[in-house]
Amino acid sequence: MSFNDVLGELPALYVSKRRLLIRRAMDSNETPLSSVPEAVSDQRRAAHQQDPATAIPLEMKARFRHRSGE
């Protein structure tokens, strides 16, 4: 299964399984993010640190997606 296949399957997994996969991916020795996604990640992290109240928990996002049929 390719990495893109795994990404496509993530929304169907329970949050605990997603977290496990993310942890394993971060622990692996795969190539790091390119500079563009890394910069976006840094910007989002900085925005969250400035105003943490704007964050939506992953569990809530999953519920919204489930209800909207995504």
Backbone torsions as a table, in degrees:
resi	resn	phi	psi	omega
1	MET	NA	131.6	-179.0
2	SER	-79.5	166.0	178.8
3	PHE	-59.8	-41.8	179.5
4	ASN	-65.1	-34.7	175.5
5	ASP	-63.2	-42.9	179.0
6	VAL	-62.6	-44.6	178.8
7	LEU	-59.7	-38.1	178.7
8	GLY	-65.9	-28.7	-179.2
9	GLU	-86.6	-15.4	-175.9
10	LEU	-53.4	-44.8	-177.7
11	PRO	-60.2	-24.1	-178.8
12	ALA	-83.1	-10.9	-176.9
13	LEU	-87.7	153.7	172.8
14	TYR	-66.2	153.8	-177.7
15	VAL	-55.7	-41.0	-179.0
16	SER	-62.2	-38.5	178.1
17	LYS	-68.7	-39.8	178.1
18	ARG	-61.5	-44.3	-179.9
19	ARG	-62.1	-40.6	178.7
20	LEU	-62.1	-45.3	178.9
21	LEU	-63.3	-41.3	179.6
22	ILE	-64.3	-44.1	178.7
23	ARG	-60.1	-44.3	179.8
24	ARG	-64.8	-39.9	179.5
25	ALA	-64.9	-39.4	-179.7
26	MET	-70.4	-30.2	179.4
27	ASP	-79.7	-17.2	-177.6
28	SER	-75.7	169.4	-179.0
29	ASN	-99.2	33.1	179.3
30	GLU	-72.8	165.9	-178.8
31	THR	-62.0	143.8	-179.5
32	PRO	-72.5	170.9	176.5
33	LEU	-60.8	149.5	173.7
34	SER	-69.7	170.7	-175.4
35	SER	-64.5	-31.4	-178.2
36	VAL	-69.2	-56.3	177.3
37	PRO	-61.1	-32.7	178.7
38	GLU	-65.8	-39.4	178.6
39	ALA	-65.9	-40.8	177.7
40	VAL	-63.2	-43.8	178.0
41	SER	-60.3	-43.3	179.0
42	ASP	-63.2	-41.0	179.4
43	GLN	-64.6	-43.5	-179.5
44	ARG	-66.2	-39.1	178.2
45	ARG	-63.7	-43.3	179.7
46	ALA	-64.1	-41.4	178.7
47	ALA	-63.8	-40.4	178.3
48	HIS	-64.9	-41.3	-180.0
49	GLN	-65.3	-31.9	177.8
50	GLN	-71.2	-38.2	-177.2
51	ASP	-143.5	79.1	-177.8
52	PRO	-60.5	-21.8	-178.2
53	ALA	-67.3	-15.9	-179.2
54	THR	-81.6	-8.9	-177.7
55	ALA	-72.7	147.0	175.5
56	ILE	-115.0	121.5	179.6
57	PRO	-57.8	146.4	179.9
58	LEU	-56.6	-34.9	179.6
59	GLU	-62.2	-39.8	179.1
60	MET	-68.6	-40.5	177.9
61	LYS	-60.5	-41.7	179.5
62	ALA	-62.7	-40.7	178.4
63	ARG	-64.1	-42.0	178.7
64	PHE	-63.0	-43.4	179.2
65	ARG	-63.4	-41.5	-179.7
66	HIS	-62.8	-44.2	-179.3
67	ARG	-68.9	-34.0	-177.8
68	SER	-84.6	-7.8	176.9
69	GLY	85.1	13.3	178.7
70	GLU	-71.7	NA	NA
